């Protein structure tokens, strides 16, 4: 039996060992079984315990004990939240149960009056499910799946009674045409008939200002009749670049980014006449900087922005004005630096949100509560520590909601380097600082796990234990036992882009020409201890007709591989990729000659895997990724995943510890024959793409990849992974999980015949995306003996006479690619007769076949329009009624066929993900057939619906 020390275990953070050369060779000679592809299946969704960063992560190193170190451009690391957060109104504690937003920012939010919130922005996912622009967060923190989404961005929301007005840059809501402005029934989510016929676009939309008063809906600089939706052509506000609007008794106030309005000087805020829209000459609050939000409350106007003076008084960030005069009153909250971008009404108090960090000399980060009468700061302190600002605030059901362009809460100041625990959470005790606005480009842990070496373009650092700054130019070392910087100080004269730490040497790559007091061209070997003196190792890189450019470096301790733009090494011809002796720097015979840049490399056994911007290696076509045998001259193997890219290609790669896979990150769109956006797993035996597909958003590069112990860690420029708001760093472990219920579905609505009940999905775990199906059951008065109700399969259910005296339950089935699970709600109360009180039984609910057509009561009798219909006097069933009944049966059959075929498609997708090679091709063909059949069935379903509508229209 041969025992192998896995790559990265006890040797180096991301290096393999030469012993593997022997193992791989012996495997080929004696037929030993190497690890096969697919031994571990990673989740497509990042771990929710993992931290996220405030800016780009450029490199990752894993210590032998499992601790992870990240480096880059960030100034903070914290807990994933997405751009929407909620806090307890009483304690300020973060509510982690809120559905996560992803894919954009939040511009506005208003309370729904029932403990939840309406939220608008340009996000694309809520709670792991696709949801564009508009969402309704219920009181339990989940997303209301029945609420309509938009086709674009929502900038403004206003709730007026039971109507929610929505403005922004969209063409439709819930599939109904409503360009830029719409009204929604806040209770049901139905788009109302209120439809402005002429909506002029706002000249510059910073944020869609929207407000409602007794007669009008104000959107941008225009207003519409609240009853008829007709544009008031006689009125247009004479203010430009507006971001907020509020109607007061004295006039309509606009705030924003302007210095004139209606031909009059008006700095950032103006009041216009209710009747004409003309600027009111006698009112001029004259703000010193932008105004972002307005709140009309108790006859006063609260104003938030970035000003230091407004209304004739010194006021920082927030002020209260007399609307009749535009002058500030005595209310003075005294905000520190930063500004206020949103104000929320909380009765006796107001909440302010923005990018400030203090109020009245006390720490208040981004959110604060103020007494609406005295301006006194309350004791409420959420301290969210966000890496961005808040653009929206709302109060509902004991919670304070904040939305903006951030991605985390609980941000800890971690300048350019941070330590993560093995589960991906932040270790707050490790806090050395790299000062200024530099970047740390690379880092590596010494083989014994005692020292972290970092390289970048910085000039000074501060120890974890505090104290004054220490000069360190572009390279430094941290003692991992104390978190303090050591005396290792080679001081290269330019940026370091890569560091590789081995037991006897630390190899550096960068733009330097001098390091540790000696000349070295872009690559050097230093002693790992002491001050970091230079070793004699110098490969002597040269390039005819230009400057040398080293782009990557890799070592196993005995040799060093160097990639870059050069054509000579130690007097010998070598192009772009060379292997040199780690002691003498003499080049070996290895000479594969890639025709483009090599940006990343990793050794595994007798193979060197390279990634970059090349299209051929050793004369063989290889698109951006290749495997090269390290023996001899460097033969290119047949392994060819053929990465397809519109950008820079493969930026980094990592071979799995068990040798089953190669993980790549970069800027690409296909890999291993699969569509993969910027991050992919490839079978190390065949080069085929595996089922793992985390879907990095858009064109955001992945710049760093590391794998150890079955966990993949990635860093880069991304802000979303699939439906999850994982910003700049993500960690993936374990298998994708089937759905699992965490809280039961609930039923809301009036328990009375003629009313409609509404079901929520409840809370669910499992790998998104999840699909939900509903099934309603009728039970006895005690909630037992339940029977399924045919056709009742939506999230809403209209109560009929058949439900009188019974109770109802709903079963929700959640399904994803890993399986399904169901959960059943508690029973409703006993269903009562239709209000307002007892009366004679309507003919359509008396249990008698009054018209002799062989059908009894609603809904069985087609002559009954509802259970309350008292005119059951139809003749026997005629041809039209027969056609309606037949059409209904046909539609029901079509619905069942579509549902059954949809399950087959899901099963086929799962089979594709599990298979590889020829089996995958066969599975893909089967999937295409199943999809084609589903498409045909959906067409039949649509025609059946149309025939049913026509036959039953009377």
VENVENQUI-V10305 format. One record per backbone hydrogen bond with DSSP energy under -1.0 kcal/mol. NH is the residue of the N-H (numbers start at 1). CO is the residue of the C=O. Records with the same first field share a line. If there is no record, write none. Layout:
# VENVENQUI-V10305
NH->CO + CO
This chain:
# VENVENQUI-V10305
8->15
9->6
20->17
21->18
23->19
24->20
25->21
26->22
27->23
28->24
29->25
30->26
31->27
47->731
51->424
52->78
53->727
54->76
57->716
58->71
59->71
61->69
63->67
66->63
68->420
69->61
70->418
71->59
72->416
73->56
77->412
78->52
79->409
81->407
82->407
85->402
87->400
88->93
89->398
92->88
95->86
99->141
102->125
106->404
107->120
108->120
110->118
112->116
117->137
118->110
119->135
120->108
121->133
122->105
124->102
125->102
126->129
127->100
129->126
131->124
133->123
134->132
135->119
137->117
138->142
141->138
144->136
147->144
150->132
151->172
153->169
154->121
155->167
156->167
158->165
160->163
163->160
164->184
165->158
166->182
167->156
168->180
169->153
173->176
174->149
176->173
178->171
180->170
182->166
184->164
185->190
186->162
189->185
192->183
206->204
211->218
213->216
217->224
218->211
219->222
220->209
222->219
224->217
225->230
226->215
229->225
232->223
233->231
235->232
237->221
238->277
239->237
243->255
244->255
246->253
248->251
252->272
253->246
254->270
255->244
256->268
257->241
261->264
264->261
266->259
268->258
270->254
272->252
273->278
277->273
280->271
283->280
287->267
288->309
291->256
292->304
293->304
295->302
297->300
300->297
301->321
302->295
303->319
304->293
305->317
306->290
310->313
311->285
313->310
315->308
317->307
318->316
319->303
321->301
322->327
325->322
326->322
328->311
329->320
335->316
336->358
340->305
341->353
342->353
344->351
346->349
350->370
351->344
352->368
353->342
354->366
355->339
359->362
360->334
362->359
364->357
366->356
368->352
370->350
371->376
372->348
375->371
378->369
390->354
391->403
392->403
394->401
396->399
399->396
400->87
401->394
402->85
403->392
404->83
405->389
409->79
410->384
411->385
412->77
414->75
416->74 + 414
418->70
420->68
421->425
424->421
427->419
430->427
433->462
434->415
435->460
440->72
441->455
442->455
444->453
446->451
449->446
452->478
453->444
454->476
455->442
456->474
457->439
461->470
462->433
466->463
470->461
472->459
474->458
476->454
478->452
479->484
480->450
483->479
486->477
489->531
493->514
496->456
497->509
498->509
500->507
502->505
506->526
507->500
508->524
509->498
510->522
511->495
515->518
516->490
518->515
520->513
522->512 + 520
524->508
526->506
527->533
532->529
535->525
542->568
546->543
549->565
551->563
552->563
554->561
556->559
560->580
561->554
562->578
563->552
564->576
565->549
567->542
568->542
569->572
570->539 + 540
572->569
574->567
576->566
577->575
578->562
580->560
581->586
582->558
585->581
588->579
591->633
595->616
599->611
600->611
602->609
604->607
607->604
608->628
609->602
610->626
611->600
612->624
613->597
617->620
618->592
620->617
622->615
624->614 + 622
626->610
628->608
629->635
630->606
634->631
637->627
643->623
644->670
649->667
650->612
651->665
652->665
654->663
656->661
659->656
662->682
663->654
664->680
665->652
666->678
667->649
669->644
670->644
671->674
672->641
674->671
676->669
678->668 + 676
680->664
682->662
683->688
684->660
687->683
689->672
690->681
697->720
700->697
702->666
703->715
704->715
706->713
708->711
711->708
712->732
713->706
714->730
715->704
716->728
717->701
721->724
722->695
724->721
726->724
728->718
730->714
732->712
740->765
742->763
743->763
748->758
752->750
753->832
754->799
755->752
757->797
758->748
759->795
760->746
763->743
765->740
767->737
771->815
773->813
775->811
776->792
777->809
778->787
779->807
780->784
783->780
787->778
789->776
792->789
793->791
797->757
799->755
803->800
804->801
805->831
806->803
807->779
809->777
811->775
812->823
813->773
814->821
815->771
816->819
819->816
821->814
823->812
825->810
828->808
831->806
832->751
844->869
845->842
850->848
858->844
861->857
864->861
869->866
873->871
882->878
883->879
884->880
885->881
886->882
887->883
888->884
889->885
890->886
891->887
892->888
893->889
894->890
895->891
896->892
897->893
898->894
899->895
900->896
901->897
902->898
903->899
904->900
905->901
906->902
907->903
908->904
909->905
910->906
911->907
912->908
913->909
914->910
915->911
919->916
921->917
922->918
923->919
924->920
925->921
926->922
927->923
928->924
929->925
930->926
931->927
932->928
933->929
934->930
935->931
936->932
937->933
938->934
939->935
940->936
941->937
942->938
943->939
944->940
945->941
946->942
947->943
948->944
949->945
950->946
951->947
952->948
